[in-house]
Amino acid sequence: MKVKLSGSPAYTLAYVTLEAGEILVAEPESMAMMSAGIYANPTIEGNLGKAIARKVAMEEDFFFVHYQAQVSGAWVALAPRMPGDVMVYSVNEGDELIASSGSVLAISQGIELSLKITGLKTVFLKEGLTAIGIKGQGEILLCSYGALEVINLNIGEELVVDAGHLVAWSPQLNFDFGLLGGIIGQALTKEGVVGRFTATKSPGRVIIQTRAELELKNWILPERDQLNPKGR
């Protein structure tokens, strides 16, 4: 699988070229165009139980689309739902990544997605959504609203990230959540839930997006009190 990115970072389109017989698994409605020689087939990724868990707990799509190349050199162009960037992230055997729900655009063969149970911490991330566990061997396409930034943490370093900007992180990082500055600080700064990542025993990385969907939604659809201060 070879990936070429076009229009980055604002309106990225990912051109994925496949070898004969190779399969790309992508979110439904993400295909912008494709060449001849591609067979598209909607399917359940993983078993039925895992698919239901993703749908109910993570609000992820029940079905994915398998794009299989009938000839070498056939390609698929994928577009994220939000205006923003796409990153190709390689996963090696034994490695793992945790991603916020909605951040995975596509995966190659050999990658397994699962509902990641890490306690109540992930419930408060990415505006209330849970997390996806990613493991196996292959490539994943991460997507974002805005551009993508990778922050590498060495042992002893710490990073605080607003939940709406969080895309993915290494599971070996020590992770906690809370309100920035406590309840009073949140009221004054209007900052919400933040994740605090610390490289206690081993280095790791955090991937963020430079914009947050909730801020866009609040700008397009302001709260009722803002639209009508008198409550009419």
Secondary structure per residue as TSV (DSSP state, phi and psi in degrees):
chain	resnum	aa	ss	phi	psi
A	1	M	-	360.0	126.6
A	2	K	E	-120.5	136.2
A	3	V	E	-120.8	130.9
A	4	K	E	-122.3	127.6
A	5	L	E	-100.3	134.4
A	6	S	E	-128.0	144.0
A	7	G	S	78.2	14.1
A	8	S	T	-73.0	147.3
A	9	P	T	-100.9	0.3
A	10	A	T	-81.6	-45.4
A	11	Y	S	-133.9	61.5
A	12	T	-	-70.3	137.9
A	13	L	E	-119.8	130.2
A	14	A	E	-104.4	113.8
A	15	Y	E	-91.0	114.6
A	16	V	E	-108.6	114.6
A	17	T	E	-99.2	132.5
A	18	L	E	-117.6	153.8
A	19	E	-	-84.6	162.3
A	20	A	T	-57.6	128.0
A	21	G	T	88.2	-13.6
A	22	E	-	-73.9	147.1
A	23	I	E	-121.6	135.0
A	24	L	E	-111.8	131.7
A	25	V	E	-107.1	120.6
A	26	A	E	-132.1	159.3
A	27	E	-	-62.9	145.5
A	28	P	T	-64.2	149.7
A	29	E	T	68.5	12.7
A	30	S	-	-94.1	-13.5
A	31	M	E	-75.3	121.2
A	32	A	E	-90.9	-38.4
A	33	M	E	-167.4	164.0
A	34	M	E	-153.2	159.2
A	35	S	-	-84.7	173.8
A	36	A	T	-66.9	155.6
A	37	G	T	91.0	12.0
A	38	I	E	-114.3	129.4
A	39	Y	E	-106.8	120.2
A	40	A	E	-103.0	132.7
A	41	N	E	-143.3	114.4
A	42	P	E	-67.5	138.6
A	43	T	E	-153.7	163.9
A	44	I	-	-87.2	124.5
A	45	E	S	-84.4	119.6
A	46	G	S	83.4	-166.4
A	47	N	-	-83.7	172.9
A	48	L	H	-62.1	-40.7
A	49	G	H	-60.9	-44.3
A	50	K	H	-65.9	-37.6
A	51	A	H	-63.6	-42.8
A	52	I	H	-64.7	-41.0
A	53	A	H	-61.4	-42.9
A	54	R	H	-61.9	-42.1
A	55	K	H	-67.1	-45.7
A	56	V	H	-77.4	-48.9
A	57	A	H	-85.1	-31.2
A	58	M	H	-113.0	-3.8
A	59	E	-	58.7	29.1
A	60	E	-	-86.3	164.0
A	61	D	-	-67.2	139.8
A	62	F	S	-69.6	-43.4
A	63	F	-	-102.6	148.5
A	64	F	E	-116.2	172.7
A	65	V	E	-116.5	125.6
A	66	H	E	-92.4	121.6
A	67	Y	E	-106.2	111.6
A	68	Q	E	-110.3	129.5
A	69	A	E	-79.5	125.6
A	70	Q	S	-83.6	-23.7
A	71	V	S	-137.0	152.7
A	72	S	T	-66.6	139.4
A	73	G	T	95.3	-6.7
A	74	A	E	-68.7	148.8
A	75	W	E	-140.0	158.9
A	76	V	E	-129.6	136.2
A	77	A	E	-107.4	122.3
A	78	L	E	-111.4	141.9
A	79	A	-	-126.4	130.7
A	80	P	-	-66.0	161.3
A	81	R	S	-70.5	-36.6
A	82	M	S	-99.1	151.8
A	83	P	S	-67.3	122.4
A	84	G	B	172.1	-157.4
A	85	D	-	-104.6	166.5
A	86	V	E	-131.6	138.4
A	87	M	E	-125.2	138.2
A	88	V	E	-93.1	120.7
A	89	Y	E	-121.4	124.2
A	90	S	E	-91.5	131.9
A	91	V	E	-113.1	126.4
A	92	N	-	-98.2	159.9
A	93	E	T	-57.6	126.9
A	94	G	T	95.5	-17.0
A	95	D	-	-83.9	164.1
A	96	E	E	-152.0	151.1
A	97	L	E	-137.1	144.5
A	98	I	E	-112.0	128.2
A	99	A	E	-123.2	145.9
A	100	S	E	-66.5	145.2
A	101	S	T	-58.6	136.1
A	102	G	T	91.9	-3.9
A	103	S	-	-93.6	-8.5
A	104	V	E	-98.9	114.7
A	105	L	E	-86.0	-41.5
A	106	A	E	-162.3	161.2
A	107	I	E	-138.2	154.7
A	108	S	E	-90.4	172.2
A	109	Q	T	-61.1	144.8
A	110	G	T	97.1	-6.7
A	111	I	E	-103.5	135.6
A	112	E	E	-118.1	130.9
A	113	L	E	-103.5	145.2
A	114	S	E	-151.5	159.2
A	115	L	E	-70.3	122.0
A	116	K	E	-95.6	112.8
A	117	I	-	-93.3	107.8
A	118	T	-	-128.0	32.0
A	119	G	G	82.7	-164.3
A	120	L	G	-75.1	-11.1
A	121	K	G	-56.3	-48.7
A	122	T	G	-70.9	-18.3
A	123	V	G	-63.4	-28.5
A	124	F	G	-92.6	1.8
A	125	L	S	-94.5	157.0
A	126	K	T	49.7	51.9
A	127	E	T	58.1	44.0
A	128	G	T	93.1	4.2
A	129	L	-	-94.1	161.5
A	130	T	-	-92.1	-169.1
A	131	A	E	-118.9	159.1
A	132	I	E	-113.0	129.1
A	133	G	E	-88.0	133.8
A	134	I	E	-124.5	124.3
A	135	K	E	-148.9	173.8
A	136	G	E	116.5	-147.4
A	137	Q	S	-144.4	121.3
A	138	G	E	154.5	-156.7
A	139	E	E	-120.4	148.0
A	140	I	E	-124.9	150.9
A	141	L	E	-107.0	112.4
A	142	L	E	-92.7	139.8
A	143	C	E	-123.1	163.5
A	144	S	-	-149.2	168.5
A	145	Y	S	-100.2	111.1
A	146	G	B	94.2	-165.2
A	147	A	-	-85.1	163.7
A	148	L	E	-106.2	137.4
A	149	E	E	-127.8	137.5
A	150	V	E	-108.6	124.3
A	151	I	E	-113.2	117.1
A	152	N	E	-91.2	130.8
A	153	L	E	-110.7	126.0
A	154	N	-	-87.9	165.9
A	155	I	T	-57.6	128.8
A	156	G	T	97.5	-12.5
A	157	E	-	-89.3	155.4
A	158	E	E	-135.2	148.9
A	159	L	E	-140.9	134.4
A	160	V	E	-110.3	126.9
A	161	V	E	-127.4	131.3
A	162	D	E	-61.2	135.3
A	163	A	G	-58.3	-35.2
A	164	G	G	-70.0	-15.5
A	165	H	G	-100.3	-2.7
A	166	L	E	-81.9	129.3
A	167	V	E	-109.8	-52.2
A	168	A	E	-159.7	162.5
A	169	W	E	-157.3	160.9
A	170	S	-	-78.2	132.1
A	171	P	T	-67.4	-18.5
A	172	Q	T	-76.2	-9.5
A	173	L	S	-75.5	140.8
A	174	N	E	-73.5	129.5
A	175	F	E	-130.9	135.3
A	176	D	E	-143.9	167.8
A	177	F	E	-136.3	164.8
A	178	G	E	172.8	-179.2
A	179	L	E	-87.4	136.5
A	180	L	T	-68.4	115.2
A	181	G	T	77.2	11.8
A	182	G	H	78.2	-174.5
A	183	I	H	-64.4	-42.7
A	184	I	H	-66.4	-43.1
A	185	G	H	-62.7	-37.4
A	186	Q	H	-64.7	-40.3
A	187	A	H	-65.6	-34.0
A	188	L	H	-81.9	-40.0
A	189	T	H	-93.6	-16.8
A	190	K	-	67.6	12.3
A	191	E	-	-79.1	146.1
A	192	G	-	-100.9	-139.9
A	193	V	E	-74.1	139.6
A	194	V	E	-124.8	151.8
A	195	G	E	-104.0	136.5
A	196	R	E	-113.0	116.5
A	197	F	E	-110.2	131.8
A	198	T	E	-131.2	130.4
A	199	A	-	-87.2	85.8
A	200	T	S	-80.0	-51.4
A	201	K	S	-110.6	-22.8
A	202	S	S	-151.3	154.7
A	203	P	-	-70.0	164.9
A	204	G	E	-164.7	-173.0
A	205	R	E	-140.9	153.8
A	206	V	E	-125.9	134.2
A	207	I	E	-111.7	127.0
A	208	I	E	-121.6	162.2
A	209	Q	E	-108.4	146.8
A	210	T	S	-80.3	-5.5
A	211	R	S	-133.4	163.0
A	212	A	-	-122.7	132.6
A	213	E	H	-60.3	-38.3
A	214	L	H	-62.9	-37.3
A	215	E	H	-64.0	-38.4
A	216	L	H	-65.7	-44.4
A	217	K	H	-62.3	-40.7
A	218	N	H	-68.0	-29.2
A	219	W	H	-74.2	-41.0
A	220	I	H	-73.6	-42.5
A	221	L	S	-122.5	81.8
A	222	P	-	-61.1	157.6
A	223	E	-	-62.1	156.2
A	224	R	H	-57.3	-40.2
A	225	D	H	-65.3	-30.4
A	226	Q	H	-75.0	-35.6
A	227	L	H	-72.4	-34.1
A	228	N	-	-139.0	84.8
A	229	P	T	-56.8	-28.5
A	230	K	T	-86.2	0.8
A	231	G	-	72.6	21.4
A	232	R	-	-84.6	360.0
